Amino acid sequence: DDIQSEGRGGEECYELAMEALQNAKRVEKEDEERQSAEQFEAMKRAHEKQNARLSRKTKTSSVAAVESNNKNSNRAAGVAVVRTIVNQTRKKRKNDGHTTTLDATNNLSINQEDPTAVKNNKEKSAKEWKHIALMHLEEAAYHHGHPASLVRLGNMALDEAKQSSTNSTTTNGISINDIIGSNETEASDFHADIEKTRSMEAAPVERAALLYKLAGNRGSAEGWFNLGHLLWNGHSTPTTNTLHPNKEASLESFWKAINLGDMDAMYFVGVQYLWADDNEDCGDLINKQNDDIATVRKRLEGLGLVETAAKLGHGGALHHLALLNRNGDEELKIAPCDDNKFKDILDKAADAGDTDALFLRAHCLLNGEDGYNRDPAMALGGFLEAAEGGHADAAVSAGAMLHRGGFGGTVQRDRRRAFELYQEAAELGSIEGWRNLVSCYALGEGVPRCEETAKYIARTMLKEESSDDS
């Protein structure tokens, strides 16, 4: 049922929803920490029992003292690793449909296997906070037409679709073609379209598309961008192909976002135009004339879009321009630039916070190339900044530098911090991060030595890789 407005505006409802989602995230993290600690303790007890069966020898006092000193740090590191394994396992289970979902009636439900379903009696559970957030979002979107809330509900519907195997391409007479087919004109009756979304509970992909379009029609560049992204990639589940890609309709949506000043859309479309000949999926669509002159014109148009996004400060566009100018492009009459120009553009991209640019600049600083003087300390800072932004390779590189130390006395060895960075990389899905964690535990570098934990990680997280290599 709809919740009453109570005099609140759309923006206030949206802010309340965001606050509730933050609370849900906090409670989930606390639940995750608790479960990780419990799993680690269970794993440790199992190892102790196994070791007791294998050997009944009495430990010497010196060995016992060392183990006592290492106990706290070993537990903390072990809990951290188990937490990461839990995260990775949850991601895999999400792909199999075992996680929190929005059910057909827009009520939140949690699979009984999900450990976050354990309720803390002292406060609301994550499930309850998410339901509160959902009610506020629906009030903001359905009663006030709040664009950001419409986009957020679209994102939630798409998350639901990723976890569902019951999607269909048509529901209650409403198909994806009905939604994208009227892209040319703004919806004439907002409330009628809202009722459409409420009749599409069993088709979350279509619901997401319509919500994005409604947000776009109300001036949201993000709504048009998200619709364009959905239509560009399509959507499928392990059992069904619910939405085939529609590049033409996607480009229409992206251009609407561009006309509203969206830098991400400018960059995305610009790159597609620049490299259309290398993209079999959309080359013919972008270059309908299919001749060399038209190709160059379209590439120049793409270059213009990327340059516009770069002038507006888009880090990805600046990074792309740095590489394009460094390598040159004969067809676009771009000569390979000198070190100074490359460095100037790459610095702007990195300063804009683009993690790929930060990683590349750090690499140049570490090796003293492409216009950069060798500066390992600055390189480490760049790797760390990129790692904070979620760049897994940067986390591994920073960890490797700290693990080794030295570099002419500019980097102090810190294997404990290196271990933590490998942990972050692993949490981002890096196989190299997991390998390094195994090595740290096996050798006792940055963490108390524990061969059992090393074997556990290898068996749990590197199993698929081992089977692929064999």
C-alpha positions in Angstrom: 0.0 0.0 0.0 1.1 3.6 -0.6 2.3 5.5 2.4 0.8 8.9 2.9 2.7 12.1 2.0 2.3 13.7 5.4 3.3 17.0 3.9 6.7 15.8 2.8 8.1 16.7 -0.6 9.9 14.4 -3.0 13.4 15.5 -2.1 12.7 15.0 1.7 11.3 11.5 1.0 14.3 10.7 -1.1 16.7 11.8 1.7 14.8 9.7 4.2 15.2 6.7 1.9 18.9 7.2 1.5 19.3 7.4 5.3 17.4 4.1 5.7 19.6 2.5 3.1 22.7 3.6 4.9 21.3 2.1 8.1 20.6 -1.2 6.2 24.2 -1.2 4.9 25.6 -0.6 8.4 23.5 -3.5 9.9 24.5 -5.8 7.0 28.2 -5.0 7.7 27.7 -5.7 11.4 26.0 -9.0 10.6 28.8 -9.9 8.1 31.5 -9.1 10.7 29.7 -11.3 13.2 29.3 -14.2 10.8 32.9 -13.9 9.6 34.1 -14.1 13.2 31.9 -17.1 13.9 33.1 -18.9 10.8 36.7 -18.2 11.6 36.3 -19.5 15.1 34.6 -22.7 13.8 37.4 -23.1 11.3 40.0 -22.7 14.0 38.4 -25.2 16.3 38.2 -27.7 13.4 41.9 -27.2 12.7 42.8 -27.6 16.4 40.9 -30.9 16.6 42.6 -32.1 13.5 46.0 -31.2 14.8 45.2 -32.8 18.1 44.4 -36.1 16.4 47.5 -35.9 14.3 49.9 -35.2 17.2 49.6 -35.6 20.9 53.0 -34.1 21.6 53.1 -31.5 24.3 54.1 -28.1 23.1 57.2 -26.5 24.6 56.8 -23.4 26.7 58.7 -21.2 24.1 56.4 -22.3 21.3 53.3 -21.7 23.4 54.6 -18.2 24.3 55.1 -17.4 20.6 51.6 -18.7 19.8 50.1 -16.6 22.6 51.8 -13.4 21.3 50.5 -14.1 17.8 47.0 -15.1 18.8 45.3 -11.7 18.6 46.8 -10.6 15.3 46.3 -14.0 13.8 42.6 -13.9 14.7 42.1 -10.4 13.3 43.8 -11.4 10.0 41.9 -14.6 9.8 38.5 -13.0 10.4 39.4 -10.5 7.6 40.1 -13.3 5.2 37.0 -15.2 6.1 34.9 -12.0 5.6 36.3 -11.7 2.1 35.5 -15.3 1.4 32.0 -14.7 2.7 31.7 -11.6 0.3 32.9 -13.6 -2.7 30.6 -16.5 -1.8 27.7 -14.2 -1.5 28.4 -12.7 -5.0 28.4 -16.2 -6.4 25.2 -17.0 -4.6 23.6 -13.8 -6.0 24.2 -15.2 -9.5 22.4 -18.3 -8.4 19.4 -16.3 -6.9 20.2 -16.9 -3.2 20.1 -13.4 -1.7 17.9 -10.5 -0.7 15.2 -9.8 -3.3 12.1 -7.7 -4.0 9.3 -10.2 -4.5 6.4 -9.8 -6.9 4.5 -7.6 -4.5 7.4 -5.2 -4.0 7.9 -6.6 -0.4 11.4 -7.4 0.7 12.1 -11.1 1.2 15.3 -12.9 2.3 16.3 -16.4 1.3 16.6 -18.5 4.5 20.1 -19.4 3.5 21.2 -15.7 3.6 23.1 -15.1 6.9 22.1 -11.4 7.0 18.6 -12.6 7.8 19.7 -13.0 11.5 17.9 -10.2 13.3 19.4 -8.0 15.9 16.8 -7.6 18.6 18.2 -4.2 19.7 17.4 -2.5 16.4 15.8 -2.9 13.0 17.2 -5.6 10.7 18.7 -4.7 7.3 15.5 -6.2 5.8 13.3 -3.8 7.8 15.5 -0.8 6.9 15.3 -1.7 3.2 11.6 -1.9 3.4 11.4 1.6 5.0 13.7 2.9 2.2 11.4 1.3 -0.4 8.3 3.0 1.0 10.0 6.4 1.0 11.3 5.9 -2.5 7.8 4.9 -3.7 6.3 8.0 -2.0 8.9 10.3 -3.7 8.6 8.7 -7.1 4.9 7.8 -7.3 3.4 10.8 -5.5 5.9 13.5 -6.4 7.5 12.2 -9.6 11.0 12.7 -8.0 13.5 11.8 -10.8 16.3 10.4 -8.6 13.8 8.2 -6.8 12.4 6.9 -10.1 16.0 6.0 -11.1 16.7 4.3 -7.8 13.5 2.2 -8.1 14.6 1.3 -11.6 18.0 0.2 -10.3 16.2 -1.9 -7.6 14.0 -3.5 -10.3 17.1 -4.3 -12.4 18.8 -5.9 -9.3 15.7 -7.9 -8.8 15.8 -9.0 -12.5 19.4 -10.2 -12.1 18.3 -12.5 -9.3 15.2 -13.8 -11.0 14.7 -16.6 -13.5 11.0 -15.9 -14.2 11.4 -12.8 -16.3 9.5 -12.5 -19.6 9.6 -10.2 -22.5 5.9 -9.4 -22.3 3.7 -8.8 -19.2 0.1 -7.8 -19.1 0.3 -6.7 -22.7 3.3 -4.4 -22.1 6.5 -5.3 -23.9 9.9 -3.7 -24.0 9.1 -2.5 -27.5 6.1 -0.6 -26.1 8.4 1.2 -23.7 11.2 2.1 -26.1 9.0 2.6 -29.1 7.7 5.9 -27.8 11.1 7.4 -27.1 10.4 10.3 -29.4 7.7 12.0 -27.2 7.4 12.6 -23.5 4.8 10.6 -21.7 1.5 12.4 -21.7 0.1 10.9 -18.5 2.7 10.3 -15.8 0.3 8.6 -13.4 -1.0 6.2 -16.1 2.6 5.1 -16.7 3.2 4.7 -13.0 0.2 2.4 -12.9 1.9 0.4 -15.7 5.0 -0.1 -13.5 2.8 -1.4 -10.8 1.2 -3.9 -13.1 4.6 -5.3 -14.2 5.7 -7.0 -10.9 6.6 -10.2 -12.7 8.7 -8.4 -15.4 11.3 -6.4 -13.5 13.4 -5.6 -16.6 10.6 -3.9 -18.3 9.7 -2.1 -15.1 13.2 -0.8 -14.8 13.2 0.4 -18.3 9.9 2.3 -17.9 11.1 3.8 -14.6 14.3 5.0 -16.3 12.3 6.5 -19.1 9.9 8.2 -16.7 12.8 9.7 -14.9 14.3 10.9 -18.2 11.1 12.5 -19.2 11.2 14.5 -16.0 14.7 15.8 -16.8 17.0 13.1 -15.4 20.1 12.6 -17.5 20.9 9.6 -15.3 17.5 8.1 -16.2 18.3 8.3 -20.0 21.8 7.1 -19.4 20.7 4.0 -17.4 18.0 3.2 -20.0 20.6 3.5 -22.8 23.0 1.2 -20.9 20.2 -1.4 -20.3 19.2 -1.4 -24.0 22.8 -1.5 -25.1 23.7 -4.6 -23.2 20.3 -6.3 -23.0 19.6 -8.5 -20.1 19.5 -12.3 -19.5 19.5 -14.7 -16.6 21.0 -18.2 -16.5 17.7 -19.7 -17.7 16.2 -17.0 -19.9 17.1 -14.2 -22.4 14.7 -11.6 -21.2 15.9 -8.6 -23.3 17.9 -8.6 -26.5 20.2 -5.6 -27.0 18.7 -2.8 -29.0 21.6 -0.6 -30.0 19.5 1.9 -32.0 17.1 2.6 -29.2 20.0 2.7 -26.8 21.8 5.4 -28.8 18.5 7.5 -28.8 18.5 7.3 -25.0 22.2 8.1 -24.7 21.7 11.2 -27.0 18.9 12.4 -24.8 21.3 12.2 -21.8 24.0 14.0 -23.8 21.5 16.8 -24.6 21.0 17.2 -20.8 24.8 17.5 -20.4 25.6 14.0 -19.2 29.4 13.5 -19.4 29.2 9.7 -19.0 26.9 9.5 -22.0 29.2 11.8 -24.0 32.2 9.6 -23.2 30.4 6.3 -23.9 28.9 7.4 -27.3 32.1 9.1 -28.2 34.2 5.9 -27.7 31.7 3.9 -29.7 31.9 6.3 -32.6 35.6 6.4 -32.4 36.1 2.7 -32.6 32.9 1.6 -34.5 35.0 -0.3 -37.1 36.4 -2.5 -34.3 32.9 -3.3 -32.9 31.0 -5.9 -34.9 27.9 -5.4 -32.9 27.3 -1.8 -33.7 29.6 -0.7 -36.5 27.0 -1.0 -39.2 24.5 0.9 -37.1 26.8 3.8 -36.4 28.1 3.9 -40.0 25.0 3.3 -42.0 26.5 4.5 -45.2 29.3 2.0 -44.8 32.0 4.0 -46.6 35.3 5.4 -45.6 34.3 9.1 -45.7 31.3 8.5 -43.4 33.5 6.5 -41.1 36.0 9.3 -40.7 33.1 11.8 -40.1 31.6 9.6 -37.5 35.0 9.1 -35.8 35.5 12.8 -35.8 32.1 13.2 -34.2 33.1 10.7 -31.5 36.4 12.5 -30.9 34.4 15.7 -30.4 32.2 14.1 -27.8 35.2 12.7 -25.9 36.9 16.0 -26.1 33.8 17.8 -24.8 33.5 15.4 -21.9 37.2 15.9 -21.2 36.8 19.7 -21.1 34.1 19.2 -18.6 36.5 17.2 -16.4 35.5 13.6 -17.1 38.5 11.5 -15.9 37.8 8.6 -18.3 37.6 10.8 -21.3 40.9 12.5 -20.3 42.5 9.1 -19.9 41.3 8.0 -23.3 42.6 11.2 -24.9 46.0 10.8 -23.3 46.3 7.3 -24.8 44.9 8.4 -28.2 47.4 11.3 -28.4 50.3 9.2 -27.2 49.7 6.5 -29.8 48.4 8.8 -32.6 45.8 8.1 -35.2 46.6 8.5 -38.8 43.0 8.5 -40.0 42.1 11.3 -37.6 45.3 13.1 -38.5 46.5 12.9 -34.8 50.3 12.6 -34.7 51.9 10.8 -31.7 52.4 13.5 -29.1 55.6 14.2 -27.1 56.1 13.3 -23.5 55.1 16.7 -22.2 51.6 16.6 -23.8 51.0 13.0 -22.8 52.0 13.9 -19.2 49.8 17.0 -19.1 46.7 15.1 -20.2 47.3 12.1 -18.0 47.9 14.3 -15.0 44.5 16.0 -15.6 42.9 12.5 -15.9 44.5 11.3 -12.7 43.8 14.5 -10.8 40.1 14.1 -11.9 40.2 10.8 -9.9 40.1 8.3 -12.8 41.5 5.1 -11.3 42.9 3.8 -14.6 44.8 7.1 -15.0 46.0 7.0 -11.5 47.3 3.5 -12.0 49.0 4.3 -15.3 50.6 7.4 -13.9 51.9 5.5 -10.9 53.3 2.9 -13.3 55.1 5.6 -15.2 56.5 7.1 -12.0 57.7 3.7 -10.8 59.6 3.1 -14.0 60.6 6.6 -14.9 59.0 6.7 -18.4 56.7 8.6 -20.7 57.8 12.0 -19.4 57.8 11.1 -15.7 60.9 11.1 -13.5 61.4 8.0 -11.5 59.8 8.5 -8.1 58.8 5.3 -6.3 57.3 7.2 -3.3 54.9 9.1 -5.5 54.2 5.9 -7.5 53.2 4.2 -4.2 50.9 7.1 -3.4 49.3 6.8 -6.8 48.8 3.1 -6.5 47.2 3.6 -3.1 44.9 6.3 -4.3 43.7 4.1 -7.2 43.3 1.2 -4.8 41.1 3.3 -2.6 38.9 3.9 -5.7 38.5 0.2 -6.2 41.3 -0.6 -8.6 42.3 -4.2 -7.9 45.6 -4.2 -9.9 46.7 -1.0 -8.1 46.1 -2.6 -4.7 48.3 -5.6 -5.8 51.0 -3.2 -7.1 51.0 -1.1 -3.9 51.1 -4.3 -1.8 54.0 -5.6 -3.8 56.0 -2.4 -3.3 55.3 -2.4 0.5 56.1 -6.1 0.7 59.5 -5.6 -0.9 60.4 -2.2 0.5 63.6 -0.4 -0.4 63.5 1.4 -3.8 66.6 3.4 -2.8 65.3 4.0 0.7 62.1 5.8 -0.5 59.7 3.0 0.5 59.7 1.5 3.9 58.9 -2.2 4.0 55.5 -2.9 5.6 54.4 -6.4 5.0 51.4 -6.1 7.3 50.0 -3.3 5.2 50.9 -5.3 2.1 48.8 -8.2 3.4 45.9 -5.8 3.9 46.2 -4.5 0.3 46.3 -8.0 -1.0 43.1 -8.6 1.0 41.5 -5.5 -0.6 42.5 -6.7 -4.1 41.0 -10.2 -3.3 37.8 -8.6 -2.1 37.6 -6.9 -5.5 37.9 -10.2 -7.2 41.6 -10.3 -8.0 43.1 -13.8 -8.4 46.5 -12.3 -7.9 45.3 -10.9 -4.6 44.2 -14.3 -3.5 47.5 -15.9 -4.6 49.5 -13.3 -2.6 47.3 -13.9 0.5 48.1 -17.6 0.3 51.8 -16.8 0.0 51.6 -14.5 3.0 50.0 -17.1 5.2 52.3 -19.9 4.0 55.4 -17.9 4.6 54.2 -15.9 7.6 54.9 -12.6 5.9 52.7 -9.7 7.2 50.6 -12.2 9.1 51.4 -15.0 11.5 52.2 -18.2 9.6 49.3 -20.5 9.2 49.6 -23.2 6.6 46.1 -24.4 7.3 44.6 -21.0 6.5 46.8 -20.9 3.3 45.4 -24.3 2.3 41.9 -23.2 3.1 42.1 -20.1 0.9 43.6 -22.0 -1.9 41.0 -24.8 -1.6 38.1 -22.3 -1.3 39.0 -19.4 -3.6 41.5 -20.7 -6.1 39.8 -24.1 -6.7 38.2 -23.0 -10.0 41.5 -21.6 -11.2 43.3 -24.8 -10.4 40.8 -26.9 -12.3 41.1 -24.6 -15.3 44.9 -25.0 -15.3 44.8 -28.8 -15.0 
